[in-house]
């Protein structure tokens, strides 16, 4: 009887041809990578904090100029405006710089109607300070379109918004006021004003 030793001698285990172990290992590696990415990346773009809100509501009367002709029966005109100066600070929470795009303030009045104001450019601050010296006391460093906030840093500044034709009484009787600071390539940041 001839005995074949090639079949009895097993020097290495037979290879496992199943794909299940490879799939399980791949899924586990993906889960670990996802958890690490989730824990390392910040969950919010920025932190927006409201420091204070100042209101200035001038009532301006327009009459005839000295030396000009006044038409009989033509009444003088007047104008009410509401300037809102919000002092805010924004902290960059991501590892990229943030760029302010523009600023808006949406006021919802007691009747539910909404009015939106956009930020006044800092180049007009000097003219407004000359016209309304009381308003000039509220203005300082502006936070406006194009301003950059470096990663991990905080930038503070004033946002000046104008509501033409609105009175201070309308502000105090509002339902809500939401300040929105839009950022380039990031989600806008919002905060409620008192």
Z-matrix of the N, CA and C atoms (Angstrom, degrees):
N
C 1 1.412
C 2 1.514 1 110.72
N 3 1.173 2 108.98 1 128.29
C 4 1.449 3 116.27 2 179.83
C 5 1.522 4 110.38 3 -95.07
N 6 1.275 5 112.08 4 132.02
C 7 1.456 6 116.37 5 -177.11
C 8 1.534 7 108.34 6 -112.46
N 9 1.294 8 117.26 7 125.91
C 10 1.469 9 121.35 8 -178.17
C 11 1.526 10 108.78 9 -93.28
N 12 1.323 11 116.49 10 113.33
C 13 1.461 12 121.99 11 -176.45
C 14 1.530 13 112.53 12 -83.23
N 15 1.286 14 117.41 13 -15.05
C 16 1.460 15 119.42 14 -177.94
C 17 1.519 16 110.80 15 -65.31
N 18 1.291 17 117.82 16 -29.75
C 19 1.457 18 120.33 17 -179.32
C 20 1.517 19 112.63 18 -82.21
N 21 1.290 20 118.09 19 -27.31
C 22 1.451 21 121.05 20 -178.45
C 23 1.516 22 112.71 21 -84.90
N 24 1.277 23 118.37 22 -29.72
C 25 1.453 24 122.55 23 -176.44
C 26 1.524 25 109.66 24 -83.40
N 27 1.329 26 116.36 25 116.71
C 28 1.467 27 121.11 26 179.46
C 29 1.525 28 107.68 27 -121.44
N 30 1.317 29 115.84 28 103.57
C 31 1.453 30 120.70 29 -178.15
C 32 1.529 31 112.36 30 -85.71
N 33 1.296 32 119.48 31 -27.83
C 34 1.467 33 123.33 32 179.81
C 35 1.515 34 109.11 33 -134.94
N 36 1.350 35 116.16 34 151.03
C 37 1.467 36 117.47 35 179.00
C 38 1.522 37 110.23 36 -70.07
N 39 1.283 38 114.04 37 153.68
C 40 1.461 39 118.92 38 178.31
C 41 1.527 40 108.89 39 -68.20
N 42 1.328 41 116.93 40 138.91
C 43 1.467 42 119.49 41 -178.62
C 44 1.531 43 111.03 42 -66.30
N 45 1.364 44 113.84 43 142.08
C 46 1.463 45 120.38 44 176.87
C 47 1.522 46 107.20 45 -88.09
N 48 1.256 47 118.88 46 120.35
C 49 1.459 48 122.74 47 -175.42
C 50 1.529 49 112.58 48 -96.59
N 51 1.333 50 119.61 49 11.55
C 52 1.461 51 122.35 50 179.22
C 53 1.534 52 110.95 51 -79.88
N 54 1.334 53 117.01 52 149.56
C 55 1.463 54 122.24 53 -179.88
C 56 1.528 55 112.19 54 -97.80
N 57 1.297 56 116.44 55 -6.18
C 58 1.455 57 119.13 56 -175.57
C 59 1.532 58 113.33 57 -62.73
N 60 1.328 59 120.96 58 -43.21
C 61 1.468 60 119.09 59 177.96
C 62 1.535 61 112.97 60 -60.47
N 63 1.300 62 118.08 61 -38.07
C 64 1.466 63 121.36 62 179.04
C 65 1.526 64 111.07 63 -66.44
N 66 1.328 65 117.37 64 -39.41
C 67 1.470 66 121.22 65 178.95
C 68 1.521 67 110.25 66 -66.10
N 69 1.315 68 117.63 67 -43.76
C 70 1.470 69 121.54 68 -179.64
C 71 1.528 70 110.45 69 -62.75
N 72 1.315 71 117.58 70 -43.89
C 73 1.467 72 121.05 71 179.04
C 74 1.530 73 110.57 72 -63.85
N 75 1.318 74 118.09 73 -41.76
C 76 1.469 75 121.82 74 179.02
C 77 1.521 76 111.55 75 -62.77
N 78 1.322 77 117.03 76 -43.90
C 79 1.464 78 121.04 77 179.54
C 80 1.528 79 110.15 78 -64.36
N 81 1.305 80 118.25 79 -42.14
C 82 1.465 81 121.36 80 178.45
C 83 1.523 82 111.61 81 -62.80
N 84 1.320 83 117.77 82 -41.16
C 85 1.463 84 120.86 83 177.50
C 86 1.527 85 110.47 84 -63.41
N 87 1.330 86 118.07 85 -42.85
C 88 1.470 87 121.23 86 178.34
C 89 1.522 88 111.47 87 -63.18
N 90 1.323 89 117.94 88 -40.31
C 91 1.467 90 121.25 89 178.88
C 92 1.521 91 110.18 90 -63.93
N 93 1.318 92 118.03 91 -43.71
C 94 1.469 93 121.39 92 179.41
C 95 1.530 94 110.40 93 -62.60
N 96 1.331 95 117.26 94 -43.72
C 97 1.466 96 120.86 95 178.79
C 98 1.522 97 110.45 96 -62.94
N 99 1.322 98 118.46 97 -43.99
C 100 1.465 99 121.75 98 179.69
C 101 1.524 100 111.31 99 -62.43
N 102 1.316 101 118.15 100 -42.09
C 103 1.469 102 121.48 101 179.52
C 104 1.527 103 110.16 102 -64.69
N 105 1.321 104 117.85 103 -42.40
C 106 1.467 105 121.12 104 179.41
C 107 1.530 106 110.18 105 -63.97
N 108 1.326 107 118.37 106 -45.17
C 109 1.461 108 121.56 107 178.52
C 110 1.527 109 110.51 108 -61.79
N 111 1.313 110 117.78 109 -41.94
C 112 1.468 111 121.69 110 179.87
C 113 1.525 112 110.93 111 -63.81
N 114 1.315 113 117.82 112 -42.41
C 115 1.457 114 121.12 113 -177.35
C 116 1.527 115 113.07 114 -74.80
N 117 1.315 116 117.93 115 -30.04
C 118 1.465 117 121.42 116 -176.68
C 119 1.532 118 111.53 117 -82.41
N 120 1.313 119 117.99 118 -38.16
C 121 1.465 120 120.94 119 -176.73
C 122 1.525 121 111.18 120 -78.20
N 123 1.359 122 116.83 121 141.40
C 124 1.464 123 119.62 122 177.77
C 125 1.522 124 111.24 123 -68.80
N 126 1.325 125 115.92 124 149.60
C 127 1.457 126 121.20 125 -177.98
C 128 1.523 127 113.15 126 -89.41
N 129 1.313 128 116.81 127 -15.42
C 130 1.453 129 119.97 128 178.94
C 131 1.521 130 109.78 129 -130.34
N 132 1.316 131 115.29 130 149.58
C 133 1.456 132 121.43 131 -178.00
C 134 1.518 133 110.93 132 -73.84
N 135 1.317 134 115.50 133 -48.55
C 136 1.465 135 120.84 134 -176.03
C 137 1.516 136 109.17 135 -152.10
N 138 1.327 137 114.11 136 162.98
C 139 1.460 138 120.77 137 173.34
C 140 1.517 139 106.29 138 -114.18
N 141 1.334 140 116.05 139 121.38
C 142 1.459 141 122.23 140 -179.38
C 143 1.522 142 107.97 141 -106.53
N 144 1.331 143 116.26 142 125.34
C 145 1.467 144 121.52 143 -177.65
C 146 1.517 145 109.03 144 -123.83
N 147 1.322 146 116.05 145 135.97
C 148 1.460 147 122.27 146 178.30
C 149 1.521 148 108.63 147 -94.23
N 150 1.330 149 116.65 148 122.39
C 151 1.459 150 120.71 149 178.70
C 152 1.533 151 111.32 150 -89.16
N 153 1.322 152 116.82 151 -47.46
C 154 1.479 153 120.01 152 178.51
C 155 1.532 154 109.32 153 -164.86
N 156 1.322 155 114.44 154 163.11
C 157 1.465 156 122.51 155 176.18
C 158 1.521 157 107.59 156 -129.90
N 159 1.333 158 116.09 157 128.82
C 160 1.460 159 121.69 158 175.80
C 161 1.522 160 108.26 159 -119.31
N 162 1.317 161 115.23 160 141.65
C 163 1.464 162 121.55 161 179.24
C 164 1.520 163 109.11 162 -115.21
N 165 1.314 164 115.05 163 143.22
C 166 1.460 165 120.98 164 171.21
C 167 1.520 166 106.43 165 -138.64
N 168 1.343 167 115.62 166 119.73
C 169 1.469 168 120.82 167 -175.33
C 170 1.524 169 109.88 168 -125.70
N 171 1.332 170 117.53 169 84.71
C 172 1.464 171 119.41 170 179.25
C 173 1.531 172 111.73 171 -76.90
N 174 1.326 173 114.35 172 144.21
C 175 1.462 174 121.23 173 171.42
C 176 1.528 175 104.99 174 -111.65
N 177 1.311 176 116.78 175 114.81
C 178 1.461 177 121.66 176 -174.11
C 179 1.517 178 109.73 177 -108.92
N 180 1.330 179 115.69 178 128.88
C 181 1.474 180 122.69 179 176.21
C 182 1.521 181 108.45 180 -102.05
N 183 1.326 182 115.46 181 131.61
C 184 1.453 183 120.86 182 177.31
C 185 1.524 184 108.60 183 -111.33
N 186 1.323 185 116.51 184 121.15
C 187 1.457 186 121.82 185 177.82
C 188 1.516 187 109.15 186 -118.64
N 189 1.297 188 115.98 187 -175.83
C 190 1.467 189 118.46 188 178.94
C 191 1.533 190 110.05 189 -69.96
N 192 1.320 191 115.83 190 144.74
C 193 1.462 192 120.99 191 175.96
C 194 1.519 193 109.31 192 -70.99
N 195 1.334 194 115.41 193 149.51
C 196 1.464 195 119.67 194 176.62
C 197 1.517 196 109.15 195 -63.13
N 198 1.284 197 116.12 196 134.56
C 199 1.454 198 120.99 197 179.05
C 200 1.520 199 113.71 198 84.63
N 201 1.335 200 117.08 199 -3.64
C 202 1.461 201 118.17 200 179.45
C 203 1.517 202 109.33 201 -96.33
N 204 1.298 203 115.23 202 166.84
C 205 1.448 204 121.28 203 -179.25
C 206 1.524 205 108.32 204 -85.54
N 207 1.328 206 116.11 205 131.43
C 208 1.464 207 120.63 206 178.09
C 209 1.523 208 108.52 207 -106.05
N 210 1.299 209 116.08 208 128.73
C 211 1.451 210 121.26 209 179.69
C 212 1.519 211 107.83 210 -83.23
N 213 1.308 212 116.59 211 126.42
C 214 1.461 213 121.13 212 -179.03
C 215 1.521 214 109.62 213 -63.70
N 216 1.329 215 116.29 214 136.28
C 217 1.455 216 121.50 215 178.47
C 218 1.519 217 113.82 216 89.15
N 219 1.320 218 117.40 217 -9.82
C 220 1.461 219 121.13 218 179.09
C 221 1.527 220 108.44 219 -88.31
N 222 1.295 221 115.34 220 118.62
C 223 1.471 222 120.36 221 -176.11
C 224 1.520 223 110.83 222 -77.45
N 225 1.330 224 114.17 223 154.76
C 226 1.456 225 119.88 224 173.18
C 227 1.526 226 108.09 225 -68.96
N 228 1.303 227 116.63 226 154.25
C 229 1.459 228 120.47 227 179.29
C 230 1.528 229 109.87 228 -108.55
N 231 1.311 230 114.18 229 158.90
C 232 1.467 231 119.21 230 178.42
C 233 1.527 232 108.72 231 -138.69
N 234 1.332 233 114.75 232 164.55
C 235 1.455 234 119.93 233 -178.35
C 236 1.525 235 109.19 234 -146.03
N 237 1.316 236 115.57 235 134.31
C 238 1.468 237 121.84 236 173.53
C 239 1.518 238 108.12 237 -109.30
N 240 1.316 239 115.57 238 134.07
C 241 1.459 240 121.59 239 176.87
C 242 1.518 241 108.12 240 -134.60
N 243 1.315 242 115.43 241 152.68
C 244 1.463 243 120.36 242 176.38
C 245 1.521 244 107.99 243 -125.96
N 246 1.324 245 115.01 244 118.41
C 247 1.455 246 121.63 245 174.90
C 248 1.526 247 107.83 246 -101.86
N 249 1.324 248 116.33 247 128.26
C 250 1.462 249 122.57 248 177.72
C 251 1.523 250 107.13 249 -114.19
N 252 1.332 251 115.46 250 122.69
C 253 1.463 252 121.09 251 178.09
C 254 1.525 253 106.96 252 -112.75
N 255 1.324 254 116.25 253 108.62
C 256 1.462 255 121.92 254 178.97
C 257 1.526 256 108.12 255 -103.94
N 258 1.322 257 115.59 256 124.95
C 259 1.463 258 120.57 257 175.92
C 260 1.519 259 106.92 258 -98.08
N 261 1.329 260 115.50 259 117.99
C 262 1.465 261 121.07 260 -174.88
C 263 1.529 262 109.85 261 -127.91
N 264 1.319 263 114.81 262 160.38
C 265 1.459 264 120.80 263 171.02
C 266 1.525 265 107.69 264 -131.75
N 267 1.318 266 115.27 265 138.68
C 268 1.459 267 121.25 266 -178.49
C 269 1.520 268 108.74 267 -126.05
N 270 1.340 269 115.54 268 129.41
C 271 1.460 270 121.96 269 178.76
C 272 1.520 271 109.20 270 -109.70
N 273 1.321 272 116.00 271 127.04
C 274 1.467 273 122.42 272 179.47
C 275 1.531 274 108.35 273 -77.76
N 276 1.330 275 117.25 274 120.87
C 277 1.460 276 122.61 275 -177.86
C 278 1.528 277 113.35 276 -103.04
N 279 1.326 278 118.05 277 -4.99
C 280 1.466 279 119.64 278 -179.77
C 281 1.529 280 108.79 279 -106.16
N 282 1.301 281 116.30 280 171.66
C 283 1.465 282 120.96 281 -176.24
C 284 1.529 283 112.36 282 -89.16
N 285 1.309 284 116.93 283 20.48
C 286 1.462 285 122.70 284 177.15
C 287 1.524 286 108.81 285 -125.92
N 288 1.329 287 118.54 286 151.25
C 289 1.466 288 118.65 287 176.21
C 290 1.529 289 111.07 288 -69.16
N 291 1.314 290 115.60 289 148.48
C 292 1.465 291 122.06 290 176.50
C 293 1.527 292 108.07 291 -103.84
N 294 1.331 293 116.24 292 141.91
C 295 1.457 294 122.19 293 178.07
C 296 1.515 295 108.84 294 -122.05
N 297 1.334 296 115.95 295 122.86
C 298 1.460 297 120.97 296 178.45
C 299 1.519 298 107.92 297 -70.57
N 300 1.332 299 116.32 298 131.47
C 301 1.454 300 120.97 299 -178.94
C 302 1.527 301 111.09 300 -98.46
N 303 1.311 302 117.34 301 -57.10
C 304 1.467 303 121.31 302 174.59
C 305 1.523 304 108.46 303 -162.69
N 306 1.311 305 115.76 304 171.83
C 307 1.456 306 121.57 305 -175.75
C 308 1.517 307 109.51 306 -132.06
N 309 1.322 308 116.11 307 136.60
C 310 1.464 309 121.05 308 175.57
C 311 1.523 310 109.13 309 -134.30
N 312 1.312 311 115.17 310 156.73
C 313 1.462 312 122.13 311 175.50
C 314 1.514 313 107.09 312 -131.16
N 315 1.323 314 116.67 313 121.41
C 316 1.460 315 122.07 314 179.45
C 317 1.517 316 108.46 315 -105.36
N 318 1.322 317 115.65 316 118.77
C 319 1.457 318 122.75 317 179.59
C 320 1.518 319 108.70 318 -106.01
N 321 1.323 320 116.46 319 123.83
C 322 1.457 321 121.33 320 175.57
C 323 1.517 322 107.36 321 -103.09
N 324 1.330 323 116.08 322 117.73
C 325 1.462 324 121.00 323 -175.27
C 326 1.527 325 110.94 324 -79.48
N 327 1.321 326 115.71 325 174.95
C 328 1.464 327 121.75 326 -176.99
C 329 1.523 328 111.85 327 -60.16
N 330 1.327 329 118.05 328 -30.54
C 331 1.467 330 120.33 329 -179.85
C 332 1.529 331 112.75 330 -85.38
N 333 1.326 332 117.48 331 0.97
C 334 1.464 333 121.18 332 176.98
C 335 1.514 334 114.78 333 94.17
N 336 1.325 335 118.22 334 -5.69
C 337 1.466 336 119.83 335 178.66
C 338 1.531 337 109.29 336 -78.32
N 339 1.314 338 115.42 337 147.51
C 340 1.462 339 121.10 338 -177.17
C 341 1.519 340 110.46 339 -112.38
N 342 1.330 341 114.76 340 139.35
C 343 1.454 342 122.51 341 176.62
C 344 1.517 343 106.73 342 -126.29
N 345 1.341 344 116.51 343 136.07
C 346 1.456 345 119.97 344 -179.01
C 347 1.521 346 110.27 345 -116.13
N 348 1.329 347 115.31 346 135.64
C 349 1.461 348 121.79 347 175.73
C 350 1.522 349 108.14 348 -118.08
N 351 1.314 350 115.54 349 145.23
C 352 1.465 351 119.79 350 175.90
C 353 1.518 352 108.87 351 -106.08
N 354 1.325 353 115.53 352 160.23
C 355 1.456 354 120.78 353 -177.85
C 356 1.520 355 111.86 354 -66.45
N 357 1.344 356 115.19 355 144.08
C 358 1.459 357 121.89 356 176.00
C 359 1.529 358 107.23 357 -86.98
N 360 1.314 359 116.54 358 132.25
C 361 1.466 360 121.58 359 -177.91
C 362 1.527 361 110.45 360 -66.31
N 363 1.334 362 117.81 361 139.86
C 364 1.461 363 121.33 362 -179.28
C 365 1.528 364 114.05 363 -58.34
N 366 1.311 365 118.05 364 -22.19
C 367 1.462 366 120.22 365 178.90
C 368 1.527 367 112.03 366 -64.55
N 369 1.343 368 117.78 367 -17.58
C 370 1.463 369 121.20 368 178.62
C 371 1.521 370 112.56 369 -96.78
N 372 1.328 371 118.40 370 -2.44
C 373 1.462 372 121.10 371 -177.70
C 374 1.527 373 112.03 372 -59.50
N 375 1.327 374 117.01 373 -44.97
C 376 1.471 375 120.45 374 -176.90
C 377 1.527 376 110.91 375 -61.00
N 378 1.327 377 116.44 376 -42.80
C 379 1.466 378 119.96 377 179.05
C 380 1.526 379 110.73 378 -63.99
N 381 1.335 380 116.72 379 -41.31
C 382 1.463 381 119.99 380 178.42
C 383 1.530 382 111.38 381 -67.01
N 384 1.330 383 117.44 382 -37.11
C 385 1.468 384 120.76 383 177.04
C 386 1.518 385 111.20 384 -63.61
N 387 1.339 386 117.22 385 -37.73
C 388 1.464 387 120.43 386 178.18
C 389 1.521 388 111.54 387 -69.88
N 390 1.330 389 116.31 388 -37.02
C 391 1.461 390 120.48 389 -179.43
C 392 1.524 391 111.38 390 -76.81
N 393 1.323 392 116.54 391 -43.22
C 394 1.464 393 122.24 392 -178.39
C 395 1.534 394 109.31 393 -125.47
N 396 1.336 395 118.00 394 87.06
C 397 1.469 396 119.73 395 -177.52
C 398 1.530 397 113.33 396 -58.29
N 399 1.332 398 118.03 397 -31.28
C 400 1.466 399 120.41 398 179.19
C 401 1.530 400 111.13 399 -64.27
N 402 1.321 401 116.92 400 -36.17
C 403 1.461 402 121.59 401 177.96
C 404 1.525 403 110.58 402 -67.39
N 405 1.329 404 116.96 403 -34.34
C 406 1.454 405 121.19 404 -179.51
C 407 1.515 406 113.03 405 -60.00
N 408 1.334 407 117.53 406 -27.77
C 409 1.461 408 120.73 407 178.41
C 410 1.516 409 113.19 408 -67.68
N 411 1.322 410 117.82 409 -20.95
C 412 1.467 411 121.90 410 -179.96
C 413 1.525 412 112.73 411 -91.23
N 414 1.322 413 116.13 412 -19.27
C 415 1.467 414 119.80 413 -174.11
C 416 1.514 415 110.77 414 -86.46
N 417 1.287 416 115.40 415 142.56
C 418 1.458 417 121.82 416 177.68
C 419 1.510 418 108.05 417 -150.14
N 420 1.310 419 116.03 418 -139.98
C 421 1.466 420 121.50 419 176.91
C 422 1.527 421 109.21 420 -62.07
N 423 1.311 422 116.72 421 127.22
C 424 1.465 423 121.58 422 -176.99
C 425 1.527 424 111.01 423 -89.89
N 426 1.314 425 115.50 424 149.61
C 427 1.465 426 123.10 425 168.72
C 428 1.520 427 104.42 426 -112.90
N 429 1.337 428 116.83 427 108.67
C 430 1.453 429 119.44 428 -169.39
C 431 1.516 430 111.16 429 -145.29
N 432 1.321 431 115.97 430 178.43
C 433 1.457 432 125.34 431 -177.33
C 434 1.530 433 111.23 432 -50.47
N 435 1.336 434 115.25 433 126.51
C 436 1.457 435 121.22 434 177.57
C 437 1.511 436 113.58 435 96.79
N 438 1.334 437 118.41 436 -13.63
C 439 1.464 438 120.01 437 178.80
C 440 1.518 439 110.01 438 -64.92
N 441 1.339 440 115.55 439 142.65
C 442 1.461 441 122.05 440 -177.94
C 443 1.524 442 109.47 441 -112.17
N 444 1.322 443 115.08 442 139.21
C 445 1.452 444 121.65 443 175.06
C 446 1.521 445 106.53 444 -119.08
N 447 1.324 446 116.14 445 118.85
C 448 1.465 447 121.15 446 -177.12
C 449 1.524 448 110.62 447 -73.93
N 450 1.332 449 117.49 448 154.85
C 451 1.465 450 121.13 449 -179.56
C 452 1.529 451 111.92 450 -56.45
N 453 1.325 452 115.32 451 130.82
C 454 1.459 453 121.68 452 178.68
C 455 1.514 454 114.86 453 77.46
N 456 1.318 455 118.35 454 -3.01
C 457 1.467 456 122.34 455 -177.62
C 458 1.525 457 110.85 456 -99.21
N 459 1.334 458 115.19 457 162.46
C 460 1.458 459 122.38 458 177.56
C 461 1.516 460 108.72 459 -116.78
N 462 1.320 461 115.99 460 136.19
C 463 1.474 462 122.00 461 177.72
C 464 1.514 463 107.30 462 -122.34
N 465 1.334 464 116.56 463 127.10
C 466 1.456 465 122.12 464 178.05
C 467 1.517 466 109.13 465 -112.02
N 468 1.313 467 115.67 466 150.30
C 469 1.452 468 119.85 467 178.24
C 470 1.515 469 111.44 468 -178.61
N 471 1.323 470 113.72 469 172.48
C 472 1.463 471 121.29 470 179.43
C 473 1.520 472 109.92 471 -98.04
N 474 1.313 473 113.91 472 143.77
C 475 1.459 474 121.43 473 173.26
C 476 1.526 475 105.91 474 -117.83
N 477 1.317 476 116.92 475 119.09
C 478 1.465 477 122.40 476 -179.77
C 479 1.511 478 108.91 477 -103.08
N 480 1.333 479 115.82 478 125.47
C 481 1.464 480 121.37 479 -178.93
C 482 1.523 481 108.90 480 -128.13
N 483 1.318 482 116.15 481 143.87
C 484 1.464 483 122.04 482 -177.05
C 485 1.521 484 110.26 483 -119.38
N 486 1.347 485 114.85 484 127.42
C 487 1.464 486 121.90 485 171.20
C 488 1.526 487 107.23 486 -110.22
N 489 1.331 488 118.16 487 98.22
C 490 1.469 489 119.67 488 178.33
C 491 1.526 490 110.65 489 -66.57
N 492 1.327 491 115.80 490 136.34
C 493 1.465 492 120.84 491 176.21
C 494 1.514 493 114.57 492 79.81
N 495 1.312 494 119.15 493 4.88
C 496 1.461 495 121.82 494 -178.96
C 497 1.524 496 109.38 495 -104.35
N 498 1.316 497 116.47 496 146.49
C 499 1.460 498 121.48 497 -179.63
C 500 1.528 499 110.20 498 -106.10
N 501 1.316 500 115.48 499 167.24
C 502 1.461 501 120.40 500 177.34
C 503 1.527 502 110.16 501 -66.42
N 504 1.314 503 117.42 502 -32.26
C 505 1.467 504 121.18 503 177.19
C 506 1.531 505 110.86 504 -61.63
N 507 1.332 506 116.97 505 -40.39
C 508 1.470 507 120.27 506 177.46
C 509 1.519 508 110.55 507 -62.90
N 510 1.321 509 117.53 508 -35.83
C 511 1.468 510 120.96 509 177.96
C 512 1.530 511 110.13 510 -65.04
N 513 1.322 512 116.92 511 -45.57
C 514 1.467 513 120.14 512 -177.38
C 515 1.533 514 112.37 513 -70.18
N 516 1.326 515 118.18 514 -22.09
C 517 1.466 516 121.93 515 178.87
C 518 1.521 517 113.08 516 -97.19
N 519 1.317 518 117.83 517 11.54
C 520 1.465 519 121.75 518 -176.75
C 521 1.517 520 111.57 519 -71.32
N 522 1.341 521 114.99 520 159.03
C 523 1.474 522 120.86 521 171.05
C 524 1.514 523 109.74 522 -81.69
N 525 1.335 524 115.74 523 -45.59
C 526 1.465 525 119.72 524 -179.17
C 527 1.514 526 109.98 525 -159.32
N 528 1.343 527 114.08 526 161.27
C 529 1.459 528 122.01 527 173.58
C 530 1.520 529 106.88 528 -141.97
N 531 1.340 530 116.07 529 122.47
C 532 1.462 531 121.18 530 -176.49
C 533 1.520 532 109.09 531 -120.79
N 534 1.342 533 114.66 532 120.40
C 535 1.456 534 121.69 533 176.96
C 536 1.528 535 108.34 534 -90.30
N 537 1.328 536 116.84 535 129.28
C 538 1.465 537 122.31 536 179.10
C 539 1.517 538 108.82 537 -120.72
N 540 1.331 539 115.42 538 123.19
C 541 1.468 540 120.84 539 174.35
C 542 1.521 541 106.32 540 -108.85
N 543 1.316 542 115.56 541 111.69
C 544 1.464 543 121.32 542 179.89
C 545 1.514 544 109.72 543 -81.98
N 546 1.321 545 115.31 544 142.02
C 547 1.455 546 122.30 545 179.91
C 548 1.519 547 109.16 546 -120.46
N 549 1.326 548 116.50 547 144.45
C 550 1.460 549 119.91 548 176.87
C 551 1.524 550 109.33 549 -71.46
N 552 1.321 551 116.55 550 130.37
C 553 1.468 552 124.88 551 175.61
C 554 1.525 553 113.82 552 63.02
N 555 1.321 554 118.32 553 16.95
C 556 1.462 555 122.26 554 177.54
C 557 1.526 556 108.21 555 -139.79
N 558 1.321 557 115.51 556 167.93
C 559 1.460 558 120.16 557 177.55
C 560 1.525 559 110.47 558 -70.58
N 561 1.336 560 117.44 559 145.53
C 562 1.463 561 119.54 560 177.74
C 563 1.527 562 110.82 561 -66.73
N 564 1.320 563 115.44 562 153.76
C 565 1.459 564 122.45 563 178.13
C 566 1.524 565 108.21 564 -107.99
N 567 1.324 566 117.17 565 133.01
C 568 1.459 567 121.09 566 -178.18
C 569 1.524 568 110.22 567 -125.74
N 570 1.340 569 114.48 568 153.11
C 571 1.460 570 120.67 569 175.58
C 572 1.529 571 107.45 570 -152.08
N 573 1.340 572 116.09 571 143.25
C 574 1.468 573 121.03 572 178.53
C 575 1.511 574 109.22 573 -84.47
N 576 1.325 575 115.49 574 138.52
C 577 1.459 576 121.30 575 176.37
C 578 1.519 577 109.18 576 -99.37
N 579 1.335 578 117.20 577 143.96
C 580 1.476 579 119.38 578 179.36
C 581 1.512 580 112.00 579 -72.07
